[in-house]
C-alpha cells in the first residue's frame, strides 16, 4: 500500500514541476524540457527573480493547491501506515487466539485418550478460562468463534475500502476499493479460522457424546449391581423365612435382655371379650418371663401374660391379676389358650387343649381399650417400651392368634391337636404382621411336625 501512495506522490510532484516550468518558460511551449536560468539585474520579474537576483516565491493559486494536496497525501500515508500496523497486530492476536484454541483442544483430546482418566489438566498453552465441563467448553468455543468471526468481518469491512486521495478540482479525497489480493487473503483466513473452530467444536461434541454414553453405561451397571444385590438380599430373606405358608414360622428370643422382642403391627379394637392362643417352648428358670403384653395410653398393663421369678403364670387385665394353673417350662412345645369376658370378669385357662382352670372377678365390666401396642417377649412399663430384662421371655413362640370372642372348648382342642386351622379374626399369625428387633429372629416352623418330633 505504501509503494502505491509513494508513486502517487511522485506523480503529483512531477505535475508540480511541470506547472512551474510552464510558468517560467512559457515563451517555449513546444519544447519538451523547461529550464529556468539566472538573468541579470533589471530583467523581467516574471521569471521569478527580483532586481537583486534573489529568487521570489510564487504565490500562484495552482501551486498553493498542489502544495496542499502534497500535505494531505503525506497525512494520508501516515494514517494508512498506522492502520496497516494496527491491522497486522489484530491479525497476530487472532492467530494467537486460534493457536491457543488448537492447543487447548489437542490437550483435551490427548487427555481423553489416556488410561481411562477423565481429569482435564490444562497446560500453559491452553486457554485458562476453558471450563472443565464439555458442554461449557463447546459453548465457550462457540462464543469465541462468533467473536473472532465478527472481528474479522469488521476488519474486512474496514479494510475493503481504504481512503486514498484523488486530486480533483476541490482537492477532496475519495474512497477506492482495497486490492483484490488483500480481500481474498482476508476471506481465506476467515474461512480457515471458521473451519478449524467448527472442527474443534465437532470433536468436543463427539467427546461429550462419548462421556454421556460412558456415564449412562456406568449408571446402568450401577443400577444393575444394585438390583442384583437387592434380589440377593430378597432371596436371603426368603431363604431365612422360607415359610410354606404365611403362618408357618416362629419367633425366637434366646436371651433374657431388654432389647430382644417382637411387635405385632396390628392393634386391637375395643373388646368386651377375647381369646388368645399361642404355642410356647421354653426352659427358662426362674420363670419363662412375658410371652406377650398389650399396653394402651394410660394403662401399660391392659393385657399381660407373665411368669416372673418363682410366681405362677399370671394373667393381668387392666392391671388386675389372676393366677393360672399352667406349667410350660419343660423345654417342649405347649399350646395354651386364655379366654376372658367383661361380664363378671370370667376367665378360662387351657393347656394342650385341656381346660386346667377358671375364675371370675378379673376386671369385671371393663372394656379392653383400643389403639394399643402388642409386644411379644417383653412387659411394657410405658406403651411400646421401657422393658425390664428380668421380665423378658426366653424361648420360642408361634401361632399367636387373638379373637374378640370366647372360643368353644372344641375349637381350642382342634387348634391344640392340629386338626383345625382357625386364624384370629382380630390378630392373625402371619409373617407380614410380625416384626422383630434387637436380635430376635423369625424362622420356618411347622408346629405340628415339630411338636410330634418333641413327643
C-alpha positions as a printed NumPy array, in Angstrom:
array([[  0.   ,   0.   ,   0.   ],
       [  2.785,   2.414,   0.89 ],
       [  4.588,   1.939,  -2.513],
       [  1.335,   2.795,  -4.354],
       [  0.948,   6.009,  -2.365],
       [  4.627,   6.833,  -2.942],
       [  4.132,   6.524,  -6.716],
       [  1.093,   8.765,  -6.457],
       [  3.133,  11.366,  -4.526],
       [  5.881,  11.231,  -7.159],
       [  3.304,  11.822,  -9.896],
       [  1.958,  14.889,  -8.09 ],
       [  5.475,  16.266,  -7.613],
       [  6.129,  15.79 , -11.313],
       [  2.95 ,  17.616, -12.118],
       [  4.009,  20.478,  -9.845],
       [  7.345,  20.592, -11.569],
       [  5.722,  20.758, -14.986],
       [  3.428,  23.546, -13.929],
       [  6.329,  25.539, -12.519],
       [  8.296,  25.043, -15.714],
       [  5.357,  26.187, -17.715],
       [  5.204,  29.461, -15.721],
       [  8.842,  30.267, -16.153],
       [  9.407,  29.16 , -19.706],
       [  6.104,  29.981, -21.333],
       [  7.929,  31.503, -24.321],
       [  8.877,  27.952, -25.487],
       [  5.795,  25.84 , -25.075],
       [  6.812,  23.43 , -27.823],
       [  9.939,  22.303, -26.042],
       [  9.822,  19.047, -24.119],
       [ 12.129,  20.43 , -21.442],
       [ 11.978,  23.648, -19.43 ],
       [ 14.965,  25.232, -17.772],
       [ 14.955,  28.325, -15.579],
       [ 18.284,  30.245, -15.733],
       [ 19.547,  33.253, -13.798],
       [ 19.172,  36.671, -15.525],
       [ 20.992,  39.982, -14.957],
       [ 19.641,  42.653, -12.7  ],
       [ 16.769,  44.577, -14.159],
       [ 15.365,  41.639, -16.099],
       [ 11.628,  40.851, -16.253],
       [ 10.423,  39.796, -12.85 ],
       [  8.111,  37.153, -14.357],
       [ 10.977,  34.693, -14.358],
       [ 10.927,  34.502, -10.587],
       [ 13.914,  36.709,  -9.771],
       [ 13.929,  40.256,  -8.364],
       [ 16.239,  43.087,  -9.187],
       [ 18.828,  41.835,  -6.677],
       [ 18.952,  38.358,  -8.238],
       [ 17.237,  36.603,  -5.319],
       [ 14.553,  34.048,  -6.047],
       [ 10.981,  35.075,  -5.261],
       [  8.41 ,  32.504,  -4.005],
       [  5.444,  32.156,  -6.309],
       [  2.017,  32.657,  -4.826],
       [  0.058,  31.207,  -7.774],
       [ -3.3  ,  29.514,  -6.792],
       [ -2.324,  26.369,  -8.686],
       [  0.874,  25.994,  -6.684],
       [ -0.99 ,  26.507,  -3.413],
       [ -3.492,  23.837,  -4.37 ],
       [ -0.743,  21.39 ,  -5.282],
       [  1.136,  22.139,  -2.063],
       [ -1.994,  21.423,  -0.002],
       [ -2.522,  18.203,  -1.948],
       [  1.033,  17.05 ,  -1.102],
       [  0.444,  17.752,   2.578],
       [ -2.806,  15.772,   2.505],
       [ -1.064,  12.892,   0.763],
       [  1.621,  12.813,   3.464],
       [ -1.002,  12.733,   6.199],
       [ -2.902,  10.005,   4.325],
       [  0.262,   7.915,   4.014],
       [  0.918,   8.227,   7.747],
       [ -2.686,   7.273,   8.564],
       [ -2.554,   4.273,   6.213],
       [  0.708,   3.175,   7.789],
       [ -0.833,   3.316,  11.263],
       [ -3.946,   1.456,  10.002],
       [ -1.834,  -1.312,   8.448],
       [  0.224,  -1.673,  11.621],
       [ -2.976,  -1.919,  13.676],
       [ -4.417,  -4.49 ,  11.286],
       [ -1.246,  -6.558,  11.46 ],
       [ -1.458,  -6.513,  15.264],
       [ -5.09 ,  -7.64 ,  15.1  ],
       [ -4.224, -10.483,  12.734],
       [ -1.392, -11.585,  15.025],
       [ -3.782, -11.527,  18.003],
       [ -6.344, -13.621,  16.091],
       [ -3.662, -16.087,  15.046],
       [ -2.528, -16.33 ,  18.668],
       [ -6.094, -16.983,  19.815],
       [ -6.517, -19.674,  17.162],
       [ -3.256, -21.338,  18.198],
       [ -4.348, -21.316,  21.85 ],
       [ -7.731, -22.82 ,  20.916],
       [ -6.   , -25.568,  18.911],
       [ -3.598, -26.245,  21.793],
       [ -6.489, -26.436,  24.258],
       [ -8.486, -28.806,  22.065],
       [ -5.436, -31.005,  21.378],
       [ -4.651, -31.145,  25.093],
       [ -8.23 , -32.145,  25.948],
       [ -8.249, -34.792,  23.203],
       [ -4.921, -36.191,  24.393],
       [ -6.118, -36.401,  27.988],
       [ -9.299, -38.214,  26.928],
       [ -7.184, -40.877,  25.177],
       [ -5.214, -41.586,  28.364],
       [ -5.582, -44.566,  30.677],
       [ -9.267, -44.025,  31.283],
       [ -8.644, -40.869,  33.32 ],
       [-11.253, -38.206,  32.734],
       [ -9.476, -35.405,  34.542],
       [ -8.572, -32.459,  32.295],
       [ -5.225, -30.819,  33.129],
       [ -4.756, -27.617,  31.207],
       [ -1.139, -26.673,  30.493],
       [  0.495, -23.327,  29.855],
       [ -0.545, -23.317,  26.167],
       [ -4.242, -23.732,  26.894],
       [ -6.838, -21.065,  27.411],
       [ -7.1  , -20.591,  31.148],
       [-10.779, -19.755,  31.011],
       [-11.841, -23.018,  29.366],
       [-14.408, -24.795,  31.578],
       [-13.957, -28.412,  32.544],
       [-17.448, -29.403,  31.53 ],
       [-17.604, -30.421,  27.821],
       [-20.909, -28.619,  27.37 ],
       [-19.481, -25.366,  28.758],
       [-16.345, -25.851,  26.619],
       [-18.43 , -26.16 ,  23.467],
       [-20.468, -23.079,  24.36 ],
       [-17.303, -21.13 ,  25.179],
       [-15.637, -22.094,  21.891],
       [-18.824, -21.244,  20.03 ],
       [-18.844, -17.778,  21.587],
       [-15.132, -17.367,  20.849],
       [-15.733, -18.383,  17.244],
       [-18.552, -15.875,  16.856],
       [-16.42 , -13.13 ,  18.435],
       [-13.441, -13.842,  16.188],
       [-15.686, -14.109,  13.16 ],
       [-17.282, -10.777,  13.985],
       [-13.927,  -9.097,  14.485],
       [-12.616, -10.471,  11.188],
       [-15.761,  -9.376,   9.373],
       [-15.417,  -5.886,  10.86 ],
       [-11.765,  -5.853,   9.839],
       [-12.721,  -6.916,   6.336],
       [-15.426,  -4.256,   6.134],
       [-12.99 ,  -1.593,   7.302],
       [-10.216,  -2.795,   5.05 ],
       [-12.264,  -3.283,   1.907],
       [-12.475,   0.484,   1.444],
       [ -9.35 ,   2.44 ,   2.412],
       [ -9.142,   6.208,   1.933],
       [ -6.979,   7.335,  -0.973],
       [ -6.514,  10.86 ,  -2.306],
       [ -7.853,  11.507,  -5.76 ],
       [ -6.987,  15.02 ,  -6.919],
       [ -9.996,  16.853,  -8.118],
       [-10.973,  20.425,  -8.627],
       [-11.865,  20.903,  -4.959],
       [ -8.988,  18.819,  -3.563],
       [-11.437,  16.393,  -1.833],
       [-10.43 ,  12.806,  -1.021],
       [-12.455,   9.796,  -2.3  ],
       [-12.632,   6.106,  -1.275],
       [-11.136,   3.433,  -3.521],
       [-11.594,  -0.354,  -3.17 ],
       [ -8.945,  -2.427,  -1.425],
       [ -6.819,  -4.558,  -3.759],
       [ -8.396,  -7.868,  -4.672],
       [ -5.438,  -9.85 ,  -3.302],
       [ -5.863,  -8.482,   0.244],
       [ -9.598,  -9.061,   0.219],
       [ -9.134, -12.638,  -0.957],
       [ -6.48 , -13.217,   1.717],
       [ -8.804, -11.983,   4.444],
       [-11.648, -14.162,   3.171],
       [ -9.41 , -17.215,   3.067],
       [ -8.102, -16.523,   6.561],
       [-11.62 , -16.086,   7.916],
       [-12.797, -19.291,   6.233],
       [ -9.833, -21.277,   7.558],
       [-10.404, -19.98 ,  11.087],
       [-14.096, -20.817,  10.958],
       [-13.362, -24.313,   9.59 ],
       [-10.832, -25.049,  12.332],
       [-13.133, -23.829,  15.076],
       [-16.03 , -25.87 ,  13.709],
       [-13.774, -28.911,  13.605],
       [-12.784, -28.411,  17.238],
       [-16.42 , -27.954,  18.236],
       [-17.329, -31.166,  16.411],
       [-14.545, -33.017,  18.243],
       [-15.78 , -31.689,  21.574],
       [-19.347, -32.686,  20.692],
       [-18.126, -36.197,  19.93 ],
       [-16.221, -36.307,  23.209],
       [-19.326, -35.083,  25.046],
       [-21.354, -37.852,  23.429],
       [-18.743, -40.424,  24.461],
       [-18.747, -39.11 ,  28.025],
       [-22.539, -39.259,  28.124],
       [-22.52 , -42.82 ,  26.814],
       [-19.889, -43.826,  29.364],
       [-21.879, -42.15 ,  32.149],
       [-25.091, -43.854,  31.041],
       [-23.308, -47.214,  30.845],
       [-21.813, -46.693,  34.308],
       [-25.224, -45.747,  35.699],
       [-26.758, -48.812,  34.086],
       [-24.044, -51.054,  35.536],
       [-24.531, -49.489,  38.964],
       [-28.297, -49.926,  38.826],
       [-27.848, -53.498,  37.622],
       [-25.469, -54.233,  40.506],
       [-27.895, -52.677,  42.996],
       [-30.791, -54.635,  41.563],
       [-28.775, -57.83 ,  41.779],
       [-27.863, -57.015,  45.364],
       [-31.482, -56.312,  46.254],
       [-32.558, -59.56 ,  44.6  ],
       [-29.876, -61.421,  46.53 ],
       [-30.989, -59.83 ,  49.795],
       [-34.571, -60.758,  48.99 ],
       [-33.512, -64.309,  48.244],
       [-31.605, -64.499,  51.527],
       [-34.594, -63.144,  53.391],
       [-36.789, -65.677,  51.684],
       [-34.342, -68.445,  52.48 ],
       [-34.36 , -67.38 ,  56.106],
       [-38.136, -67.109,  56.038],
       [-38.861, -69.884,  53.615],
       [-42.316, -70.425,  55.007],
       [-44.548, -72.828,  53.175],
       [-47.426, -70.601,  54.215],
       [-47.519, -67.166,  55.911],
       [-48.324, -68.679,  59.315],
       [-45.631, -71.39 ,  59.327],
       [-42.949, -69.569,  61.285],
       [-41.767, -68.955,  64.822],
       [-40.161, -66.094,  66.733],
       [-37.016, -66.92 ,  68.704],
       [-35.977, -64.9  ,  71.768],
       [-32.85 , -66.689,  73.021],
       [-31.606, -64.23 ,  75.676],
       [-33.084, -62.546,  78.697],
       [-32.458, -58.908,  77.739],
       [-34.487, -55.747,  77.473],
       [-33.892, -55.283,  73.756],
       [-34.98 , -58.576,  72.131],
       [-38.643, -58.522,  71.254],
       [-41.259, -58.877,  68.554],
       [-44.049, -56.49 ,  67.711],
       [-47.472, -57.09 ,  66.204],
       [-48.189, -54.431,  63.605],
       [-51.963, -54.57 ,  64.135],
       [-53.643, -53.089,  67.164],
       [-56.854, -54.115,  68.942],
       [-60.313, -52.631,  68.69 ],
       [-62.437, -52.047,  71.749],
       [-63.414, -55.507,  73.013],
       [-65.703, -56.942,  75.72 ],
       [-64.3  , -60.457,  75.411],
       [-61.252, -62.114,  73.928],
       [-59.484, -65.407,  73.371],
       [-55.719, -65.517,  72.873],
       [-53.917, -68.709,  71.851],
       [-50.276, -69.491,  71.104],
       [-47.634, -72.187,  71.035],
       [-44.792, -71.767,  73.575],
       [-41.474, -73.513,  74.095],
       [-39.226, -72.505,  76.981],
       [-36.932, -73.947,  79.596],
       [-36.034, -70.685,  81.29 ],
       [-35.734, -70.574,  85.038],
       [-36.83 , -69.   ,  87.211],
       [-39.933, -68.129,  85.268],
       [-40.369, -68.06 ,  81.491],
       [-40.949, -64.309,  81.51 ],
       [-43.576, -62.415,  79.486],
       [-44.811, -64.164,  76.316],
       [-46.883, -61.092,  75.36 ],
       [-48.218, -57.789,  76.668],
       [-50.736, -55.241,  75.41 ],
       [-50.424, -51.622,  76.553],
       [-52.587, -48.592,  75.847],
       [-52.096, -44.921,  76.727],
       [-52.753, -44.57 ,  80.456],
       [-52.531, -48.32 ,  81.126],
       [-49.381, -50.234,  80.138],
       [-50.807, -53.485,  81.655],
       [-54.08 , -53.655,  79.738],
       [-53.49 , -57.362,  78.963],
       [-50.354, -59.223,  80.139],
       [-49.376, -62.897,  80.37 ],
       [-46.307, -63.3  ,  82.623],
       [-44.373, -65.781,  84.737],
       [-41.93 , -63.807,  86.853],
       [-39.477, -65.385,  89.269],
       [-40.931, -68.25 ,  91.262],
       [-44.507, -66.99 ,  90.88 ],
       [-47.027, -68.965,  88.811],
       [-48.151, -67.739,  85.391],
       [-50.396, -64.705,  85.807],
       [-52.972, -63.013,  83.596],
       [-53.355, -59.232,  84.011],
       [-56.365, -57.334,  82.678],
       [-56.39 , -53.611,  83.38 ],
       [-53.594, -54.311,  85.881],
       [-55.829, -56.765,  87.792],
       [-54.229, -60.195,  88.394],
       [-55.397, -63.789,  88.14 ],
       [-53.042, -66.737,  88.709],
       [-53.273, -69.522,  86.099],
       [-52.582, -73.224,  86.738],
       [-50.258, -73.627,  83.748],
       [-46.754, -75.149,  83.517],
       [-44.817, -74.817,  80.272],
       [-41.134, -74.56 ,  81.299],
       [-40.066, -78.101,  80.366],
       [-38.425, -77.145,  77.055],
       [-41.209, -78.663,  74.911],
       [-43.901, -77.149,  72.725],
       [-47.16 , -76.431,  74.54 ],
       [-50.385, -74.958,  73.237],
       [-52.066, -72.55 ,  75.638],
       [-55.295, -70.534,  75.313],
       [-56.726, -67.857,  77.637],
       [-60.325, -66.644,  77.414],
       [-61.858, -63.641,  79.194],
       [-65.167, -61.795,  79.166],
       [-66.039, -58.488,  80.735],
       [-69.206, -60.   ,  82.205],
       [-68.211, -60.821,  85.758],
       [-64.602, -60.879,  84.653],
       [-64.808, -64.614,  83.882],
       [-61.667, -66.334,  82.575],
       [-60.508, -69.803,  81.444],
       [-57.021, -71.309,  81.039],
       [-56.279, -74.147,  78.552],
       [-53.021, -76.11 ,  78.072],
       [-52.606, -78.542,  75.163],
       [-56.384, -78.474,  74.561],
       [-57.432, -79.171,  78.141],
       [-59.074, -76.618,  80.417],
       [-56.966, -76.518,  83.599],
       [-58.548, -73.619,  85.413],
       [-61.319, -70.987,  85.519],
       [-62.105, -67.921,  87.589],
       [-64.035, -64.645,  87.725],
       [-63.924, -61.104,  89.038],
       [-60.942, -60.276,  86.833],
       [-61.534, -56.624,  85.883],
       [-65.315, -57.187,  85.552],
       [-67.26 , -54.876,  83.24 ],
       [-64.035, -53.355,  81.929],
       [-63.847, -52.987,  78.149],
       [-60.474, -53.651,  76.517],
       [-59.282, -50.281,  75.24 ],
       [-58.344, -49.897,  71.571],
       [-55.295, -48.42 ,  69.845],
       [-52.571, -50.009,  71.949],
       [-49.355, -51.918,  71.194],
       [-48.854, -55.698,  71.312],
       [-45.285, -56.739,  72.239],
       [-44.009, -60.308,  72.085],
       [-41.428, -61.266,  74.718],
       [-41.421, -58.123,  76.901],
       [-43.579, -56.471,  79.569],
       [-44.283, -52.785,  78.919],
       [-43.865, -50.131,  81.598],
       [-44.867, -47.491,  79.076],
       [-46.669, -48.092,  75.817],
       [-44.228, -49.821,  73.467],
       [-41.15 , -49.56 ,  75.675],
       [-39.225, -49.33 ,  78.947],
       [-38.701, -53.06 ,  79.153],
       [-37.308, -54.897,  82.19 ],
       [-34.81 , -57.65 ,  81.362],
       [-35.878, -59.691,  84.411],
       [-39.384, -59.957,  82.915],
       [-38.279, -60.869,  79.396],
       [-39.459, -64.099,  77.779],
       [-36.761, -66.616,  76.877],
       [-37.72 , -69.279,  74.335],
       [-39.773, -69.601,  71.153],
       [-43.375, -68.846,  70.346],
       [-45.634, -69.313,  67.343],
       [-49.23 , -69.158,  66.175],
       [-50.15 , -66.106,  68.287],
       [-53.811, -65.545,  67.364],
       [-56.473, -63.381,  69.002],
       [-60.238, -63.278,  68.678],
       [-62.799, -60.789,  70.016],
       [-64.955, -63.574,  71.478],
       [-64.665, -66.62 ,  73.701],
       [-63.849, -69.724,  71.654],
       [-65.638, -73.008,  72.361],
       [-63.651, -75.787,  74.011],
       [-63.974, -77.91 ,  70.879],
       [-62.392, -75.167,  68.8  ],
       [-59.496, -74.878,  71.234],
       [-58.991, -78.678,  71.181],
       [-58.901, -78.627,  67.386],
       [-56.171, -75.99 ,  67.46 ],
       [-54.176, -77.893,  70.071],
       [-54.185, -81.271,  68.262],
       [-53.627, -79.684,  64.82 ],
       [-56.95 , -80.94 ,  63.479],
       [-58.218, -77.438,  62.722],
       [-56.793, -74.166,  61.496],
       [-58.615, -71.053,  62.604],
       [-56.653, -67.754,  62.426],
       [-57.607, -64.958,  64.774],
       [-60.202, -62.524,  63.499],
       [-58.558, -59.627,  65.386],
       [-54.864, -60.611,  65.247],
       [-53.975, -63.427,  62.836],
       [-50.5  , -65.014,  62.948],
       [-48.979, -64.167,  59.567],
       [-45.481, -63.145,  58.644],
       [-46.42 , -59.695,  57.392],
       [-47.957, -58.767,  60.766],
       [-44.887, -59.556,  62.884],
       [-41.617, -57.626,  63.068],
       [-38.639, -58.45 ,  65.283],
       [-35.993, -56.257,  66.945],
       [-32.743, -56.402,  68.869],
       [-31.577, -59.793,  67.62 ],
       [-34.86 , -61.647,  67.779],
       [-35.411, -63.78 ,  64.689],
       [-38.072, -65.463,  62.638],
       [-37.623, -68.987,  61.296],
       [-39.698, -71.524,  59.434],
       [-41.728, -73.867,  61.573],
       [-44.427, -76.445,  61.009],
       [-45.613, -76.598,  64.566],
       [-47.455, -79.885,  64.396],
       [-44.492, -81.747,  62.891],
       [-42.077, -80.154,  65.342],
       [-44.373, -80.977,  68.265],
       [-44.653, -84.582,  67.126],
       [-40.864, -84.777,  66.931],
       [-40.623, -83.448,  70.506],
       [-43.024, -86.115,  71.655]])
